[in-house]
Amino acid sequence: MRKIALVTTLFLSTALAAGAPAMAQDAPAAAASGPDLTPGTIVYDSEGAAIGPIASDAGDNVVVTLNEKPVTLPKNAFAKGEKGPAITITVAQLSAAIDQAAAANAQALEAALKPGAEVRSANGSAVLGTVKLADASGVVVTTPSGDVKVPKSAFFVGQSGLQSSFTAEQFAAAMQQASQASAADDAAVAAALTPGAEVRGLEGTAVLGTVKSFDAQNVVVTTESGDVALPRSAFNMGPSGLSAAYTAEQFAAAVAQVTGAEAPQTADAAPAEEGEPESRQAN
């Protein structure tokens, strides 16, 4: 089982600027000597109020920063104003339209994020991969290079269906960065996997058990109820040290199912009384 790489929010912030869903607006085509739409130019609303600077040029669109968030607007929505490039609606109307579009996109996104669904790039031209699973923590996308977990906020439903805010180039770079981070974590896990080492839960607070033995595929963890083999890919290094991708409750239920014994108590579930010997022991 291959460990899932994670796309960081640092890469996501870059991708969002290039792939923010476009806001349509009816407007006449800009003349050849139209407004200055170069990056850095402040754009205004119909009443002369500043909307924000142009962050980047996106072909027939420009990405404008509004309240620290990227908004893609068509270039033909702008005309020359007294202060600079201006659109034909107010900031309040634009914000309301964005909120309405975001709500509609959220509903459409939930329906589109199904296992096997194709994920396309920001402009819809490239297939980045397919959805493996999606939950509140993110979306796991299967790609030719392996599985990668991407923040849910990086997806939207566009003209090409389910799309990511990443261009094909950004996604490839993010995959490379995520793979490097995953390789570094693998090396740290390999160094930490020693007999007797404590294994903590996903939150880092509960001690699930201790390492008994391990090989390239599995790690045998000793618990109060017996030994349990876990896939090595479930382990990573957290702030508290070696941890497994299970909450205390999930691990307790899994151990009970495997061993047939009563679910073991964890450091979270049942703290030891003062003077009582610790229940976790290394074999």
Secondary structure as a PSIPRED ss2 file (coil, helix, strand):
# PSIPRED VFORMAT (PSIPRED V4.0)

   1 M C   1.000  0.000  0.000
   2 R C   1.000  0.000  0.000
   3 K C   1.000  0.000  0.000
   4 I C   1.000  0.000  0.000
   5 A E   0.000  0.000  1.000
   6 L E   0.000  0.000  1.000
   7 V C   1.000  0.000  0.000
   8 T C   1.000  0.000  0.000
   9 T H   0.000  1.000  0.000
  10 L H   0.000  1.000  0.000
  11 F H   0.000  1.000  0.000
  12 L H   0.000  1.000  0.000
  13 S H   0.000  1.000  0.000
  14 T H   0.000  1.000  0.000
  15 A H   0.000  1.000  0.000
  16 L H   0.000  1.000  0.000
  17 A H   0.000  1.000  0.000
  18 A H   0.000  1.000  0.000
  19 G H   0.000  1.000  0.000
  20 A C   1.000  0.000  0.000
  21 P C   1.000  0.000  0.000
  22 A E   0.000  0.000  1.000
  23 M C   1.000  0.000  0.000
  24 A C   1.000  0.000  0.000
  25 Q C   1.000  0.000  0.000
  26 D C   1.000  0.000  0.000
  27 A C   1.000  0.000  0.000
  28 P C   1.000  0.000  0.000
  29 A C   1.000  0.000  0.000
  30 A C   1.000  0.000  0.000
  31 A C   1.000  0.000  0.000
  32 A C   1.000  0.000  0.000
  33 S C   1.000  0.000  0.000
  34 G C   1.000  0.000  0.000
  35 P C   1.000  0.000  0.000
  36 D C   1.000  0.000  0.000
  37 L C   1.000  0.000  0.000
  38 T C   1.000  0.000  0.000
  39 P C   1.000  0.000  0.000
  40 G C   1.000  0.000  0.000
  41 T C   1.000  0.000  0.000
  42 I E   0.000  0.000  1.000
  43 V E   0.000  0.000  1.000
  44 Y E   0.000  0.000  1.000
  45 D C   1.000  0.000  0.000
  46 S C   1.000  0.000  0.000
  47 E C   1.000  0.000  0.000
  48 G C   1.000  0.000  0.000
  49 A C   1.000  0.000  0.000
  50 A E   0.000  0.000  1.000
  51 I E   0.000  0.000  1.000
  52 G E   0.000  0.000  1.000
  53 P E   0.000  0.000  1.000
  54 I E   0.000  0.000  1.000
  55 A E   0.000  0.000  1.000
  56 S E   0.000  0.000  1.000
  57 D E   0.000  0.000  1.000
  58 A E   0.000  0.000  1.000
  59 G C   1.000  0.000  0.000
  60 D C   1.000  0.000  0.000
  61 N E   0.000  0.000  1.000
  62 V E   0.000  0.000  1.000
  63 V E   0.000  0.000  1.000
  64 V E   0.000  0.000  1.000
  65 T E   0.000  0.000  1.000
  66 L E   0.000  0.000  1.000
  67 N C   1.000  0.000  0.000
  68 E C   1.000  0.000  0.000
  69 K E   0.000  0.000  1.000
  70 P E   0.000  0.000  1.000
  71 V E   0.000  0.000  1.000
  72 T E   0.000  0.000  1.000
  73 L E   0.000  0.000  1.000
  74 P E   0.000  0.000  1.000
  75 K H   0.000  1.000  0.000
  76 N H   0.000  1.000  0.000
  77 A H   0.000  1.000  0.000
  78 F C   1.000  0.000  0.000
  79 A E   0.000  0.000  1.000
  80 K E   0.000  0.000  1.000
  81 G C   1.000  0.000  0.000
  82 E C   1.000  0.000  0.000
  83 K C   1.000  0.000  0.000
  84 G C   1.000  0.000  0.000
  85 P E   0.000  0.000  1.000
  86 A E   0.000  0.000  1.000
  87 I C   1.000  0.000  0.000
  88 T C   1.000  0.000  0.000
  89 I C   1.000  0.000  0.000
  90 T C   1.000  0.000  0.000
  91 V H   0.000  1.000  0.000
  92 A H   0.000  1.000  0.000
  93 Q H   0.000  1.000  0.000
  94 L H   0.000  1.000  0.000
  95 S H   0.000  1.000  0.000
  96 A H   0.000  1.000  0.000
  97 A H   0.000  1.000  0.000
  98 I H   0.000  1.000  0.000
  99 D H   0.000  1.000  0.000
 100 Q H   0.000  1.000  0.000
 101 A H   0.000  1.000  0.000
 102 A H   0.000  1.000  0.000
 103 A H   0.000  1.000  0.000
 104 A H   0.000  1.000  0.000
 105 N H   0.000  1.000  0.000
 106 A H   0.000  1.000  0.000
 107 Q H   0.000  1.000  0.000
 108 A H   0.000  1.000  0.000
 109 L H   0.000  1.000  0.000
 110 E H   0.000  1.000  0.000
 111 A H   0.000  1.000  0.000
 112 A H   0.000  1.000  0.000
 113 L C   1.000  0.000  0.000
 114 K C   1.000  0.000  0.000
 115 P C   1.000  0.000  0.000
 116 G C   1.000  0.000  0.000
 117 A C   1.000  0.000  0.000
 118 E E   0.000  0.000  1.000
 119 V E   0.000  0.000  1.000
 120 R E   0.000  0.000  1.000
 121 S C   1.000  0.000  0.000
 122 A C   1.000  0.000  0.000
 123 N C   1.000  0.000  0.000
 124 G C   1.000  0.000  0.000
 125 S C   1.000  0.000  0.000
 126 A C   1.000  0.000  0.000
 127 V E   0.000  0.000  1.000
 128 L E   0.000  0.000  1.000
 129 G E   0.000  0.000  1.000
 130 T E   0.000  0.000  1.000
 131 V E   0.000  0.000  1.000
 132 K E   0.000  0.000  1.000
 133 L E   0.000  0.000  1.000
 134 A E   0.000  0.000  1.000
 135 D E   0.000  0.000  1.000
 136 A C   1.000  0.000  0.000
 137 S C   1.000  0.000  0.000
 138 G E   0.000  0.000  1.000
 139 V E   0.000  0.000  1.000
 140 V E   0.000  0.000  1.000
 141 V E   0.000  0.000  1.000
 142 T E   0.000  0.000  1.000
 143 T E   0.000  0.000  1.000
 144 P C   1.000  0.000  0.000
 145 S C   1.000  0.000  0.000
 146 G E   0.000  0.000  1.000
 147 D E   0.000  0.000  1.000
 148 V E   0.000  0.000  1.000
 149 K E   0.000  0.000  1.000
 150 V E   0.000  0.000  1.000
 151 P C   1.000  0.000  0.000
 152 K H   0.000  1.000  0.000
 153 S H   0.000  1.000  0.000
 154 A H   0.000  1.000  0.000
 155 F E   0.000  0.000  1.000
 156 F E   0.000  0.000  1.000
 157 V E   0.000  0.000  1.000
 158 G E   0.000  0.000  1.000
 159 Q C   1.000  0.000  0.000
 160 S C   1.000  0.000  0.000
 161 G E   0.000  0.000  1.000
 162 L E   0.000  0.000  1.000
 163 Q E   0.000  0.000  1.000
 164 S E   0.000  0.000  1.000
 165 S C   1.000  0.000  0.000
 166 F C   1.000  0.000  0.000
 167 T C   1.000  0.000  0.000
 168 A H   0.000  1.000  0.000
 169 E H   0.000  1.000  0.000
 170 Q H   0.000  1.000  0.000
 171 F H   0.000  1.000  0.000
 172 A H   0.000  1.000  0.000
 173 A H   0.000  1.000  0.000
 174 A H   0.000  1.000  0.000
 175 M H   0.000  1.000  0.000
 176 Q H   0.000  1.000  0.000
 177 Q H   0.000  1.000  0.000
 178 A H   0.000  1.000  0.000
 179 S H   0.000  1.000  0.000
 180 Q H   0.000  1.000  0.000
 181 A H   0.000  1.000  0.000
 182 S H   0.000  1.000  0.000
 183 A H   0.000  1.000  0.000
 184 A H   0.000  1.000  0.000
 185 D H   0.000  1.000  0.000
 186 D H   0.000  1.000  0.000
 187 A H   0.000  1.000  0.000
 188 A H   0.000  1.000  0.000
 189 V H   0.000  1.000  0.000
 190 A H   0.000  1.000  0.000
 191 A H   0.000  1.000  0.000
 192 A H   0.000  1.000  0.000
 193 L C   1.000  0.000  0.000
 194 T C   1.000  0.000  0.000
 195 P C   1.000  0.000  0.000
 196 G C   1.000  0.000  0.000
 197 A C   1.000  0.000  0.000
 198 E E   0.000  0.000  1.000
 199 V E   0.000  0.000  1.000
 200 R E   0.000  0.000  1.000
 201 G C   1.000  0.000  0.000
 202 L C   1.000  0.000  0.000
 203 E C   1.000  0.000  0.000
 204 G C   1.000  0.000  0.000
 205 T C   1.000  0.000  0.000
 206 A C   1.000  0.000  0.000
 207 V E   0.000  0.000  1.000
 208 L E   0.000  0.000  1.000
 209 G E   0.000  0.000  1.000
 210 T E   0.000  0.000  1.000
 211 V E   0.000  0.000  1.000
 212 K E   0.000  0.000  1.000
 213 S E   0.000  0.000  1.000
 214 F E   0.000  0.000  1.000
 215 D C   1.000  0.000  0.000
 216 A C   1.000  0.000  0.000
 217 Q C   1.000  0.000  0.000
 218 N E   0.000  0.000  1.000
 219 V E   0.000  0.000  1.000
 220 V E   0.000  0.000  1.000
 221 V E   0.000  0.000  1.000
 222 T E   0.000  0.000  1.000
 223 T E   0.000  0.000  1.000
 224 E C   1.000  0.000  0.000
 225 S C   1.000  0.000  0.000
 226 G E   0.000  0.000  1.000
 227 D E   0.000  0.000  1.000
 228 V E   0.000  0.000  1.000
 229 A E   0.000  0.000  1.000
 230 L E   0.000  0.000  1.000
 231 P E   0.000  0.000  1.000
 232 R H   0.000  1.000  0.000
 233 S H   0.000  1.000  0.000
 234 A H   0.000  1.000  0.000
 235 F E   0.000  0.000  1.000
 236 N E   0.000  0.000  1.000
 237 M E   0.000  0.000  1.000
 238 G E   0.000  0.000  1.000
 239 P C   1.000  0.000  0.000
 240 S C   1.000  0.000  0.000
 241 G E   0.000  0.000  1.000
 242 L E   0.000  0.000  1.000
 243 S E   0.000  0.000  1.000
 244 A E   0.000  0.000  1.000
 245 A C   1.000  0.000  0.000
 246 Y C   1.000  0.000  0.000
 247 T C   1.000  0.000  0.000
 248 A H   0.000  1.000  0.000
 249 E H   0.000  1.000  0.000
 250 Q H   0.000  1.000  0.000
 251 F H   0.000  1.000  0.000
 252 A H   0.000  1.000  0.000
 253 A H   0.000  1.000  0.000
 254 A H   0.000  1.000  0.000
 255 V H   0.000  1.000  0.000
 256 A H   0.000  1.000  0.000
 257 Q H   0.000  1.000  0.000
 258 V H   0.000  1.000  0.000
 259 T H   0.000  1.000  0.000
 260 G C   1.000  0.000  0.000
 261 A C   1.000  0.000  0.000
 262 E C   1.000  0.000  0.000
 263 A C   1.000  0.000  0.000
 264 P C   1.000  0.000  0.000
 265 Q C   1.000  0.000  0.000
 266 T C   1.000  0.000  0.000
 267 A C   1.000  0.000  0.000
 268 D C   1.000  0.000  0.000
 269 A C   1.000  0.000  0.000
 270 A C   1.000  0.000  0.000
 271 P C   1.000  0.000  0.000
 272 A C   1.000  0.000  0.000
 273 E C   1.000  0.000  0.000
 274 E C   1.000  0.000  0.000
 275 G C   1.000  0.000  0.000
 276 E C   1.000  0.000  0.000
 277 P C   1.000  0.000  0.000
 278 E C   1.000  0.000  0.000
 279 S C   1.000  0.000  0.000
 280 R C   1.000  0.000  0.000
 281 Q C   1.000  0.000  0.000
 282 A C   1.000  0.000  0.000
 283 N C   1.000  0.000  0.000
